[in-house]
Structure formats: structure tokens, C-alpha cells
């Protein structure tokens, strides 16, 4: 909470030579993308081959069927029939190819999505920097959707267009290499023009995306900050900001549109020039070199040549967004988890409450751009050495930024120390298997988020293998009810409209903050940990809920080691051991009364708190 | 459910609106498209003529065609040039129209956002309003892109048909079979594709929902070791999305090849029938080439129509969502009274009743839901609508539903100039409503709020903003510098800004920022802590020297010691404001001269903190829940 934002994923960068690297890297992570690729490519070639069938048939018919004054209807029928068969085969082939491509791509993307999702849960930035959660959601949703959208349209077009280009060139060569040369020569300036446009379109579309972002951020301010705008009477100023960005976006979009339109027009012009050149050169070459049918067939083949170039341009533009999205996903996957599971080599903790030892523990957050392992931010926890006895009740106090929350995160291994070590039952925390650790050490965060489901589903999450979405079995219901009763919450449960099946709403927002806490405590209780870490809630609740919370906490504490990050000193008063943090250092430890008597940091905190409680 | 006009009629309406509101660019677009269409037809005619008069004579009969060759070249290139110009005009017209429509409507919508009253904002989620100004506007006017071409395509189809019939009615008949066949195939598949697409869209929304929920709960998931269970849950939804995407692709994989094959088969048929006609002497080989070329063109208009129809449902949903904002009624009318007094004002809350509007659920529906429902209505997917509110709504004077349980009722209290009062009460008791009434974020339905003996509704807007300032718990900061966030455009010098920061207890941390007052705070103040944001928001109010300062739990994220300092600063100011504090912490309450205790929307008691504690058990119970060692505290105080 008071930590500097951890390393943000790099900003999306323009696609340049890095695009290729991204694609290679992406393919290596998703080998299934290459499954049956050869087959799909062959099918694509067959499918585009079909497109040149019609011009060939026209040529054959004109040259042979209609040659001279007599019409050879049988020959025409043969050509037409062969052409029809080819067209149908082409259709079937391209249908199969489209489907294959979609299946492979969507399967690969779904795997990538799930993999990124799982990986994100291993990254500490998720819980440390709430403002980056939205970005993380984008990584597993819109960024991957972007790739999918591109592949289903652009990827397909790119495959078929390149095929078309290759096949059309091949067929033209068979007819006449001279005329082919003419077409290619005419297209040289077109390709150069295409490159010229390409560079500018890239810049223009990047500008449009930037302007969309600017626009959205000021719209968001207007919407979210509506009460401030109203209360401070700054409507005009806000509207000016809005108008400015709306206009900037429009201008940028029209600029990009102008470029793109001009390019399409250029394509038409070059197509016509190629056609004209074919006619002129064909006629000049004369009867000895080309037939009338050949020239006519070329007129069709030229149009097969213009389209792919136009399409390739559009695909490359669209592809920028997709590659950028892909890169963002891969970048997230490349971030090493800050905290790693030792896996099968790790230890399992024995049952029962265990002592926890902090041995000369240091901690620093990484500066932006660094990974946790090479963190060089300022020390937020310095040389902390302390032993927490089994079943003791410990309160951790200190001002905001003193390091008390960091202490809790190290205790639950949400992060690892940058110096020294944390031992549980004599074993370094880093050597304990997650499966064992997460069962034995449970933290109840300050603001608990519930899942959109019922009370029983949310509490049952604490049971190993509990599923917050499926219907709970009778046994689970009994366990949950029993837990709530043990915590003295039976009366609360009875007051709820549907008892255990009361819905908590999206993110638990149908319940009050205090009720969400009750659910969270019950969830921790059924998890039955030996070490419980509570980040005390600061939000105020009504008196009845407050009483219930206190009762539930007392019930939860029995037979367990409980470490509470205390925001109210009343909690510290009741603890056996109070740890006082100041500027990252464990400055005082002892019982409440002792520390007050000492008159140190705790004494001052206490005095300030007491004066804050004073009745006016 | 109200009977809706048909999809087509609603679609035509959106198209009509688009055309009316950007007539000039559309005229250019249609002009360009017509030029393009005309030149496309012309190029087929030219190629036919060139075959007959240049290619065949030169290459088959060995004749010298002379200058005709160069004329042919010039004509082909000229036609290409005009066709290119047509393309540019068509596309540019469409772009200009589309972006003009977008920006015009964004301007109108955001103006409405700024005008519409607080109640309206409260009824609509942030996501919905964002999407109205962004995605919905885009969706509504995306039809602008294919529109010029569609109009021109109609013309193209007509011209082609006439040409075909004139040249050879028998061959034309093939066209009259193929055209409608393609249209029918298009209609058949379009519906299936839209349906498959909207199902995939629904899945996409579900995947996103799980990701949001799961990442929000990251800490719980991590500490409970449920990462794998979450990945499995997400994986199942992701698989479903994949299946639906593959299904969509499968439908398309049937559609695209059929649409491509049909004109090709038609051309082959034309060739055969044409050969028969040539044999009969009814046709020249050149006519046949021209015919074959024209047939390729028939495919284009039909595809463009398919595109337009595909965009239409989305456009309808987008437009109708925008319309809700445009049609929303209500704006805050300001009076004309001004005031130039200084220092605290007397405040009178006189018999004020205000009930919050009821939450209305349909407003929170997403565009995707509506799209699915729209498509479902004419497709096979059932549109499921759950109506969770059974209770009969109570309507207020304007016919709006009101929520009986939220708000305040018949509230009376007075504050003398320069005094500080605390409004205290349990969650949901109406404290924040009182705060909002005091600065006219909402208007009372009954009774009056008066400052300096003037009803707030009679004050001119600038005077109102200058007289009463509110600071919210959720301190909103703009993506601007610290200075910009404090002044919000108010013309004050840096000394005044620093002074207000000092009073707000923010001087120290602002001074240590890399660029001081010029430091940008990032989007939503991301680079500041919660307490720092609150202090900047407080300085924003203080720099205005408000005569009435309302703090709605505005120091909740500030350390108690700092909070005490801030409140002491406020009292020590040269011209003390009248201050109303909505507070939870006893430290804040302690600063007040008197306390107004509210519960369930009514004022239960009014007096000093000590008196209320002694005489009102409910108050005593409430405040003692926030703290504990009151005795000890009292000891120290004495």
C-alpha cells in the first residue's frame, strides 16, 4: 500500500524490427501454432490457385474455342467443365483451410490466455499495485482478442494474398515472360509508393491511437470527477479540455484516412497503367510472340496482382496493433515471479503451531524497471530480528510507511526478503512448498474482496478444493455453518434474507464492509491455519457489526499464532507482544503497558492516538 | 415489453440521421463512389472494345492498328485515373463523415454529462458513461464507412443490369439468377454469423469478468493458495470462448468460399452460353470478354451490402444508447444572486427532505447484452431477462422512482457563522446526503438550504461555487500538475497555492516532489498516496477561501496526527469558514463545536459531543464503537 509502484510492464512500442522477434518468441511459446501449418499452407496455395482458373479458362476459350470463324463448342464445354470443377475444389479447399487455421489459432490463443492468467497470479504487482490491475486484465483479454481478430481477418488474407501473388506471377510467366516483365516493371514504382505510404500510415495510425488514449482519459475524468466538476463550477474549463481532445482525435483520424484513401487511389492508377502497358507491349510484340487470348488473360491476371498488394498494406497496418498486443502479453510472461514455489523439493510443515523467526531481514522494493531480485530502492525494512512464539498474539504497529505492512507480506511470503531470512519451524520460508505454506499460513487482508456468489460459496473457498462457483455439497454447507457458529455469527446468519445462500453481489458489494470482513474471517477459519495474519480493517462499521467482528476475531485467534497489523491501538493493548516499527526499523518490542511506560515511539503514537480519541 | 419497430426500420433511422448530420462529406463520398462505379463499368466496356478493335485485329488477323493502340492505352489509363479519383473521393468522404459524426456527438454527449444533475450521474455506472462517449459513438457511426459505397453500389447494379440486357438478354438472364442467389446466400449466412459473433462476444465478456474478479481478489487467492483453482475456472471459460470463435470461423469458412465461387461459376456459364451465341452470330468475342468482366463486378455491390447489414445491429445499439444520454432530461438551473462577502456564513437547513432516486438496473446493461438481445430477438438465442426488483416503486414529483430507504427527511439545523459542526451517524444514515445538499450537488425535494439567508437555488453559479466548497472522501485528482489540481483554473498566485497546501498539511510532501507545484500527479493521481490525494483535494477547497467548507469524510486516509494538525489550521485561519464535517473518527468529531446526530435519514439529536454522549444512548453506542479508551483519553485531556 505504501510501497512504490513495482516495475510497470514496458509501454507498447512501435512495431519495427522487433516485430519479427516478437513473432518468433511468440511461436516458441505456442508451438501448437505450428501444428499442421504445412498442411494449412498447402491448402492455401491450392485455394488461391483456384482464383486464376477463370482467367485461364477465358484465355483457352478465346484462343481455341473461338479461334477463327468457327466455334468449337465441344472444346468450350471441356474448358468450362474443367474450370467449374476447379472452382468447386478451390471453394472446398479454402473452406477447410479457413477452419483449420481458426482452430489452431484459437486453441493456441486460449492456451496463451490461460497461461498468462496463471502467470499474472504469481506476480506481486497484482496485489501491490492495484492501479495496474486493469492493465493485467487487458493482457489476458483485449490484447489477446486483438491477436485473434487480426488472425481471423488479416492472417487469413495475408496467407491467401501472398499465395495469389505467387500463383498469378507463375501463371503469367507460363503465358509470356515478356508481358510478365512488363507488369512487374510497372509495379516497381507502385511498391516504392507503397513503402512511402506505409511509413506515413504507421506514424499516422500511431498518432490516432495516442489521441484516443488522451481523449478517453479526459472523458474518464469528466465522468468520475463529475461531483468535483459540479461542486467547483469548472464545467467550461472541463468542456474546453474535452473539445480540444475530441478535435485532436478527429483531425488525426482524418489525416490517417486521407493517407489511406490516397493510397487506394494510387493502386487503381497503377493497375490501369499495367493493363494499358500489357495491351501496348502485347500488340507491339506481335503475333509471333503472344496470342490474343494471352493478352486478354493478362488483363484479368493484372487485377489479381493489384489486390494482394493493397490488402497486404492494410494487413500490415492492422498487424501493428496485434503484434503490439502480442508483445505486451509476452512481456508479462517474461516477468519472473518474485516468489517461487520450491516445488517437490520443498518441505512440508508439520501440524501444530510453529515458531516464526525473522533473522536480520532487509527488504527493498525494486525501482521502476527493475525486477525484485535486483531491487535497489531504499530499504523499507532494515535488519529485523524477532521470534514469534507458537500461539502467541502479536500486534504490529507503526505509522503509515513504517514497514509494518511489509513485515506482514514477508511473514506470509507474498514477497521474499532482500537480505536475511524468515524461518518457520526452523525451515526457511522459501523452502516450504506452496501447497503446505498456503494451508498453514493465511492472511486476511484489510479490504476483502468477495466473489460474486453466495455466502457459503465464499466461505468454502477456504476449504482446500473449494470452488466458489459450483453448488456446495451438504457436507460443505455443514462445515461452513459450523464455522460461522463457532465464530459466534449464527445470529447474523439468521438475519440474512437467504441465510447461507444469500448472494454477496459483484465483488461482495451487496454487503457492508463489516459483513465482508465477517465472511473473510469465516473463510480464514475454515482454512484452519496455524499462523493467521490479520491486516486490521480501518473502515468504520456500525456498532452491531463491530461487536460481531470482535467476537469472531476472538474465536478465530484460539489455538493459533495470530499476528495483527494494528491500525487501532486498542488492538495493541490486548496483544501479548507489540512490535513497533518506525522508518523500517523494529524500534521497540514488549507488552503495551511496558512500552507506554518507556515513553518512546510507541508512547508518542499512543499519546497522539489518545488525543485523537478525545471527546470534544 | 414495448413493441419495437423492426430492425430494418431502426437501421434506416440511424442511416437517415447519419446522412442528415453530415450531408456534405456524404455527398462527396457518394459522388466518388458513383464515379468509381461508373469507371468500373466503363473499364469493362473499354477492355471489350480494345479486345475487338485492337487486340484481335492485331494479334489474330495481323492487321496494323496504328494509332488506335496508343488511344487504347490513353483511354485505359484515363479510366484508371478517374476510377482512382473515385476511390479517393469515396473513401475520404466516408472517413470525413464518420469522424465528423463521431466528434460532433462526443461533444454533445460530454456537454450533456456536464449539464445533467448529480442524480442522473449516480444512476449510471462509470463504465456505461465511458462507453456512451466512446465505443457507442464509434459503433453508431461505423455505418458511415460502407454507406457511400452502398448507395453507389445500387447504381452500379442498375447500370450493369441495363448494359447486360442491351448487349444480350439471354446472357443477362444468367446474371439475374446469380445476383439474387448471392443475395439469398448472404442473407442466410449473415444472420448465422451475427448470431455466432454475438455469442462469442458474450463469452468474451464472461472471460473478462472472471479476469477482473480474480485479479481484484489476487491477495485472497494468493494467501489461500488458490491460483490453480482460479486458472482452472478461467480456463473453462476461455475454452468456451475458443469453441465459439471456432464456430464463428466455421460459419464464415462456408460463407466466404461460396460467395467467391458463385460469380466464377456464373462467368463460366457465360462463357459457354456466350460461345453458343457467338456461333449463332449474335455476339462478338469482344462482347463476351466484356460480359465476363461485368460479371465479376456483380459480386462487389452484394458484398458491400452484406457489410452494411453486418454493421447495422451494432450501429442501432450504439445509437440508441447515445440517444438515452441525449434525451435525458434535467439540468441544474442557477439563480442570479451574487455575493461578495467574506468569512463564515450562517447556514440554515430548513425542513429538507431528499430521497435518492432508485437504482435502475436496465441502465447498467452493457452494449453487448443489448446487441445479443437485439440479434436474439430475430434469431434463435433466447434473451433472458431477470427482473430482480419486485417491489412496487414509489415515484417522485417528476415521475422518477425514488428509494424510500435512502436520503433524509425533514431535516432542520442551523450553523452560526464560523462555527464547526460534525454530522455523525451510522453508515447509510444520510450524512453524505446532507453534505451534498449543503453545496447544492442535489436540490431538496422539500424545504430549503439557505446560506446567508439566501436559498442556494437563487445563487448564481460562480457565486455558489465561490461560497460553498466540498471535499469528498474519494479525493478525485485530475491528470494535471499539483498546481493545476489546486487552482482548477482559478487565477491565484503560487503563494496562495502554497498557503492552502500548508493549511491542508500538504506543504511538506509537495515541496519534496521532484518538480514541486509543477509535478504531474498522473492519471487519477496514481503517483500519490491516498492521504496525499486527500490533502491536495483539501487544498483545492481552501485556496478558494470558501465561506462554507463541507468535509465529507475528507481526511479518512490521513494519519490521525496530521489530521489533527489540519483541523487546527482550519480553526486558526484569519477568516474562519463555517465548517461542516461528516466524520467517523472521534478525532474529527472532537474538533466540532457541536454535533448533529442523524440516523435513518432524520436528525435525532443536536448538541455538543459531551451532551449527546450523556443523553443519547444510541450516539454513545456509535461513537464508543469507533474507539475504546475513552476514559483514558479523557484523563489525558483533563
Boltz contact constraints between the chains, C-beta under 6 A:
constraints:
  - contact:
      token1: [A, 54]
      token2: [B, 264]
      max_distance: 6.0
  - contact:
      token1: [A, 54]
      token2: [B, 267]
      max_distance: 6.0
  - contact:
      token1: [A, 58]
      token2: [B, 292]
      max_distance: 6.0
  - contact:
      token1: [A, 61]
      token2: [B, 271]
      max_distance: 6.0
  - contact:
      token1: [A, 62]
      token2: [B, 285]
      max_distance: 6.0
  - contact:
      token1: [A, 65]
      token2: [B, 275]
      max_distance: 6.0
  - contact:
      token1: [A, 66]
      token2: [B, 278]
      max_distance: 6.0
  - contact:
      token1: [A, 66]
      token2: [B, 285]
      max_distance: 6.0
  - contact:
      token1: [A, 71]
      token2: [B, 275]
      max_distance: 6.0
  - contact:
      token1: [A, 71]
      token2: [B, 278]
      max_distance: 6.0
  - contact:
      token1: [A, 71]
      token2: [B, 279]
      max_distance: 6.0
  - contact:
      token1: [A, 76]
      token2: [B, 272]
      max_distance: 6.0
  - contact:
      token1: [A, 76]
      token2: [B, 275]
      max_distance: 6.0
  - contact:
      token1: [A, 80]
      token2: [B, 268]
      max_distance: 6.0
  - contact:
      token1: [A, 80]
      token2: [B, 271]
      max_distance: 6.0
  - contact:
      token1: [A, 80]
      token2: [B, 272]
      max_distance: 6.0
  - contact:
      token1: [A, 83]
      token2: [B, 268]
      max_distance: 6.0
  - contact:
      token1: [A, 84]
      token2: [B, 268]
      max_distance: 6.0
  - contact:
      token1: [A, 87]
      token2: [B, 261]
      max_distance: 6.0
  - contact:
      token1: [A, 87]
      token2: [B, 264]
      max_distance: 6.0
  - contact:
      token1: [A, 87]
      token2: [B, 265]
      max_distance: 6.0
  - contact:
      token1: [A, 91]
      token2: [B, 257]
      max_distance: 6.0
  - contact:
      token1: [A, 91]
      token2: [B, 261]
      max_distance: 6.0
  - contact:
      token1: [A, 94]
      token2: [B, 257]
      max_distance: 6.0
  - contact:
      token1: [A, 95]
      token2: [B, 253]
      max_distance: 6.0
  - contact:
      token1: [A, 95]
      token2: [B, 254]
      max_distance: 6.0
  - contact:
      token1: [A, 95]
      token2: [B, 257]
      max_distance: 6.0
  - contact:
      token1: [A, 98]
      token2: [B, 253]
      max_distance: 6.0
  - contact:
      token1: [A, 99]
      token2: [B, 250]
      max_distance: 6.0
  - contact:
      token1: [A, 99]
      token2: [B, 253]
      max_distance: 6.0
  - contact:
      token1: [A, 102]
      token2: [B, 246]
      max_distance: 6.0
  - contact:
      token1: [A, 102]
      token2: [B, 249]
      max_distance: 6.0
  - contact:
      token1: [A, 103]
      token2: [B, 246]
      max_distance: 6.0
  - contact:
      token1: [A, 106]
      token2: [B, 242]
      max_distance: 6.0
  - contact:
      token1: [A, 106]
      token2: [B, 245]
      max_distance: 6.0
  - contact:
      token1: [A, 106]
      token2: [B, 246]
      max_distance: 6.0
  - contact:
      token1: [A, 110]
      token2: [B, 238]
      max_distance: 6.0
  - contact:
      token1: [A, 110]
      token2: [B, 242]
      max_distance: 6.0
  - contact:
      token1: [A, 113]
      token2: [B, 238]
      max_distance: 6.0
  - contact:
      token1: [A, 114]
      token2: [B, 235]
      max_distance: 6.0
  - contact:
      token1: [A, 114]
      token2: [B, 238]
      max_distance: 6.0
  - contact:
      token1: [A, 117]
      token2: [B, 234]
      max_distance: 6.0
  - contact:
      token1: [A, 118]
      token2: [B, 231]
      max_distance: 6.0
  - contact:
      token1: [A, 121]
      token2: [B, 227]
      max_distance: 6.0
  - contact:
      token1: [A, 126]
      token2: [B, 215]
      max_distance: 6.0
  - contact:
      token1: [A, 126]
      token2: [B, 218]
      max_distance: 6.0
  - contact:
      token1: [A, 127]
      token2: [B, 218]
      max_distance: 6.0
  - contact:
      token1: [A, 127]
      token2: [B, 219]
      max_distance: 6.0
  - contact:
      token1: [A, 131]
      token2: [B, 526]
      max_distance: 6.0
  - contact:
      token1: [A, 133]
      token2: [B, 215]
      max_distance: 6.0
  - contact:
      token1: [A, 136]
      token2: [B, 215]
      max_distance: 6.0
  - contact:
      token1: [A, 137]
      token2: [B, 211]
      max_distance: 6.0
  - contact:
      token1: [A, 137]
      token2: [B, 212]
      max_distance: 6.0
  - contact:
      token1: [A, 137]
      token2: [B, 215]
      max_distance: 6.0
  - contact:
      token1: [A, 140]
      token2: [B, 211]
      max_distance: 6.0
  - contact:
      token1: [A, 141]
      token2: [B, 208]
      max_distance: 6.0
  - contact:
      token1: [A, 141]
      token2: [B, 211]
      max_distance: 6.0
  - contact:
      token1: [A, 217]
      token2: [B, 479]
      max_distance: 6.0
  - contact:
      token1: [A, 217]
      token2: [B, 523]
      max_distance: 6.0
  - contact:
      token1: [A, 219]
      token2: [B, 133]
      max_distance: 6.0
  - contact:
      token1: [A, 221]
      token2: [B, 478]
      max_distance: 6.0
  - contact:
      token1: [A, 222]
      token2: [B, 113]
      max_distance: 6.0
  - contact:
      token1: [A, 223]
      token2: [B, 126]
      max_distance: 6.0
  - contact:
      token1: [A, 223]
      token2: [B, 129]
      max_distance: 6.0
  - contact:
      token1: [A, 224]
      token2: [B, 126]
      max_distance: 6.0
  - contact:
      token1: [A, 225]
      token2: [B, 476]
      max_distance: 6.0
  - contact:
      token1: [A, 226]
      token2: [B, 121]
      max_distance: 6.0
  - contact:
      token1: [A, 227]
      token2: [B, 441]
      max_distance: 6.0
  - contact:
      token1: [A, 228]
      token2: [B, 476]
      max_distance: 6.0
  - contact:
      token1: [A, 230]
      token2: [B, 441]
      max_distance: 6.0
  - contact:
      token1: [A, 231]
      token2: [B, 439]
      max_distance: 6.0
  - contact:
      token1: [A, 231]
      token2: [B, 470]
      max_distance: 6.0
  - contact:
      token1: [A, 232]
      token2: [B, 465]
      max_distance: 6.0
  - contact:
      token1: [A, 232]
      token2: [B, 488]
      max_distance: 6.0
  - contact:
      token1: [A, 233]
      token2: [B, 461]
      max_distance: 6.0
  - contact:
      token1: [A, 233]
      token2: [B, 465]
      max_distance: 6.0
  - contact:
      token1: [A, 234]
      token2: [B, 488]
      max_distance: 6.0
  - contact:
      token1: [A, 234]
      token2: [B, 489]
      max_distance: 6.0
  - contact:
      token1: [A, 235]
      token2: [B, 114]
      max_distance: 6.0
  - contact:
      token1: [A, 237]
      token2: [B, 489]
      max_distance: 6.0
  - contact:
      token1: [A, 242]
      token2: [B, 110]
      max_distance: 6.0
  - contact:
      token1: [A, 246]
      token2: [B, 103]
      max_distance: 6.0
  - contact:
      token1: [A, 246]
      token2: [B, 106]
      max_distance: 6.0
  - contact:
      token1: [A, 246]
      token2: [B, 107]
      max_distance: 6.0
  - contact:
      token1: [A, 250]
      token2: [B, 99]
      max_distance: 6.0
  - contact:
      token1: [A, 250]
      token2: [B, 103]
      max_distance: 6.0
  - contact:
      token1: [A, 253]
      token2: [B, 99]
      max_distance: 6.0
  - contact:
      token1: [A, 254]
      token2: [B, 96]
      max_distance: 6.0
  - contact:
      token1: [A, 254]
      token2: [B, 99]
      max_distance: 6.0
  - contact:
      token1: [A, 257]
      token2: [B, 95]
      max_distance: 6.0
  - contact:
      token1: [A, 261]
      token2: [B, 88]
      max_distance: 6.0
  - contact:
      token1: [A, 261]
      token2: [B, 91]
      max_distance: 6.0
  - contact:
      token1: [A, 261]
      token2: [B, 92]
      max_distance: 6.0
  - contact:
      token1: [A, 262]
      token2: [B, 88]
      max_distance: 6.0
  - contact:
      token1: [A, 264]
      token2: [B, 87]
      max_distance: 6.0
  - contact:
      token1: [A, 265]
      token2: [B, 84]
      max_distance: 6.0
  - contact:
      token1: [A, 265]
      token2: [B, 87]
      max_distance: 6.0
  - contact:
      token1: [A, 265]
      token2: [B, 88]
      max_distance: 6.0
  - contact:
      token1: [A, 268]
      token2: [B, 80]
      max_distance: 6.0
  - contact:
      token1: [A, 268]
      token2: [B, 83]
      max_distance: 6.0
  - contact:
      token1: [A, 268]
      token2: [B, 84]
      max_distance: 6.0
  - contact:
      token1: [A, 268]
      token2: [B, 87]
      max_distance: 6.0
  - contact:
      token1: [A, 269]
      token2: [B, 80]
      max_distance: 6.0
  - contact:
      token1: [A, 269]
      token2: [B, 81]
      max_distance: 6.0
  - contact:
      token1: [A, 269]
      token2: [B, 84]
      max_distance: 6.0
  - contact:
      token1: [A, 272]
      token2: [B, 76]
      max_distance: 6.0
  - contact:
      token1: [A, 272]
      token2: [B, 77]
      max_distance: 6.0
  - contact:
      token1: [A, 272]
      token2: [B, 80]
      max_distance: 6.0
  - contact:
      token1: [A, 273]
      token2: [B, 77]
      max_distance: 6.0
  - contact:
      token1: [A, 275]
      token2: [B, 76]
      max_distance: 6.0
  - contact:
      token1: [A, 276]
      token2: [B, 73]
      max_distance: 6.0
  - contact:
      token1: [A, 276]
      token2: [B, 76]
      max_distance: 6.0
  - contact:
      token1: [A, 276]
      token2: [B, 77]
      max_distance: 6.0
  - contact:
      token1: [A, 279]
      token2: [B, 50]
      max_distance: 6.0
  - contact:
      token1: [A, 279]
      token2: [B, 72]
      max_distance: 6.0
  - contact:
      token1: [A, 280]
      token2: [B, 69]
      max_distance: 6.0
  - contact:
      token1: [A, 280]
      token2: [B, 73]
      max_distance: 6.0
  - contact:
      token1: [A, 283]
      token2: [B, 58]
      max_distance: 6.0
  - contact:
      token1: [A, 283]
      token2: [B, 69]
      max_distance: 6.0
  - contact:
      token1: [A, 287]
      token2: [B, 59]
      max_distance: 6.0
  - contact:
      token1: [A, 287]
      token2: [B, 62]
      max_distance: 6.0
  - contact:
      token1: [A, 292]
      token2: [B, 55]
      max_distance: 6.0
  - contact:
      token1: [A, 292]
      token2: [B, 56]
      max_distance: 6.0
  - contact:
      token1: [A, 292]
      token2: [B, 59]
      max_distance: 6.0
  - contact:
      token1: [A, 292]
      token2: [B, 60]
      max_distance: 6.0
  - contact:
      token1: [A, 295]
      token2: [B, 55]
      max_distance: 6.0
  - contact:
      token1: [A, 296]
      token2: [B, 51]
      max_distance: 6.0
  - contact:
      token1: [A, 296]
      token2: [B, 289]
      max_distance: 6.0
  - contact:
      token1: [A, 299]
      token2: [B, 47]
      max_distance: 6.0
  - contact:
      token1: [A, 400]
      token2: [B, 559]
      max_distance: 6.0
  - contact:
      token1: [A, 412]
      token2: [B, 223]
      max_distance: 6.0
  - contact:
      token1: [A, 434]
      token2: [B, 225]
      max_distance: 6.0
  - contact:
      token1: [A, 438]
      token2: [B, 225]
      max_distance: 6.0
  - contact:
      token1: [A, 442]
      token2: [B, 223]
      max_distance: 6.0
  - contact:
      token1: [A, 443]
      token2: [B, 223]
      max_distance: 6.0
  - contact:
      token1: [A, 445]
      token2: [B, 219]
      max_distance: 6.0
  - contact:
      token1: [A, 449]
      token2: [B, 216]
      max_distance: 6.0
  - contact:
      token1: [A, 449]
      token2: [B, 217]
      max_distance: 6.0
  - contact:
      token1: [A, 540]
      token2: [B, 584]
      max_distance: 6.0
  - contact:
      token1: [A, 542]
      token2: [B, 426]
      max_distance: 6.0
  - contact:
      token1: [A, 542]
      token2: [B, 427]
      max_distance: 6.0
  - contact:
      token1: [A, 543]
      token2: [B, 621]
      max_distance: 6.0
  - contact:
      token1: [A, 543]
      token2: [B, 622]
      max_distance: 6.0
  - contact:
      token1: [A, 543]
      token2: [B, 625]
      max_distance: 6.0
  - contact:
      token1: [A, 546]
      token2: [B, 625]
      max_distance: 6.0
  - contact:
      token1: [A, 570]
      token2: [B, 628]
      max_distance: 6.0
  - contact:
      token1: [A, 608]
      token2: [B, 561]
      max_distance: 6.0
  - contact:
      token1: [A, 610]
      token2: [B, 633]
      max_distance: 6.0
  - contact:
      token1: [A, 610]
      token2: [B, 636]
      max_distance: 6.0
  - contact:
      token1: [A, 612]
      token2: [B, 560]
      max_distance: 6.0
  - contact:
      token1: [A, 612]
      token2: [B, 587]
      max_distance: 6.0
  - contact:
      token1: [A, 613]
      token2: [B, 586]
      max_distance: 6.0
  - contact:
      token1: [A, 613]
      token2: [B, 627]
      max_distance: 6.0
  - contact:
      token1: [A, 613]
      token2: [B, 633]
      max_distance: 6.0
  - contact:
      token1: [A, 614]
      token2: [B, 590]
      max_distance: 6.0
  - contact:
      token1: [A, 614]
      token2: [B, 633]
      max_distance: 6.0
  - contact:
      token1: [A, 614]
      token2: [B, 637]
      max_distance: 6.0
  - contact:
      token1: [A, 615]
      token2: [B, 609]
      max_distance: 6.0
  - contact:
      token1: [A, 616]
      token2: [B, 590]
      max_distance: 6.0
  - contact:
      token1: [A, 616]
      token2: [B, 609]
      max_distance: 6.0
